[in-house]
Amino acid sequence: MSGKNLAEPVRVDRRAARTRRLLHEALMRLIFRKDYDSITVQDLLDEADIGRSTFYAHYAGRDDLLRKGFDRLQEELRAAQDRLSGDASAAPLAFSTVVFAHTAAYRENYRAMVGTRGGSIVLAEVRRVLLSMVEPELDRMPDGGVPRDLLARYVGDAFHSVLTWWLERRPQLAPEEVDRIFRRLVLAPLKLEESEPA
């Protein structure tokens, strides 16, 4: 085999990754400017300066592009959550610390996604990602006789409510303070009082 043949897949992978990145960035810019439901594939093509055949080589449509972006986000958040959860001194429901910190870093993106411009798919995807992060942590905690799926929904919905409140009403609050508020709301009713840091 020649060195040229070995290098070819890397170049193709980089080109594909670049195309995907351009399309995701284009989608986010459009979400800042208009309601998700009104964004068309043509809008995406124009914004990213990508051809139609190139777009469809990567995605089935606008919704597929959106969902794949959330898949990537979920992977990043889960990796951070796993690192934090591996720490024996980590508080229960460590996912909240991770997501609030990520939200602070990408505040405007989250505001566009969870606000009125988001669309029903965005809200469903946010909920899916949250539930995927909540469920593994609940498996390590007592359920107090509440069905796990209901408990996961309760915690996920409470988190989404606090996240939305923060972004819409109190954006000046630090992510650590919002995390403390979320924990006060959720951990006490679950009888999962966390100990104060030493």
Secondary structure, DSSP 8 states (H G I E B T S, - for coil): --HHHHHHHHHHHHHHHHHHHHHHHHHHHHHHHS-GGG--HHHHHHHHT--HHHHHHH-SSHHHHHHHHHHHHHHHHHHHHHHHHTSTT--SSTHHHHHHHHHHHTHHHHHHHHSTTSHHHHHHHHHHHHHHHHHHHHTTS--TT--HHHHHHHHHHHHHHHHHHHHHH-TTS-HHHHHHHHHHHHHTTTT-------
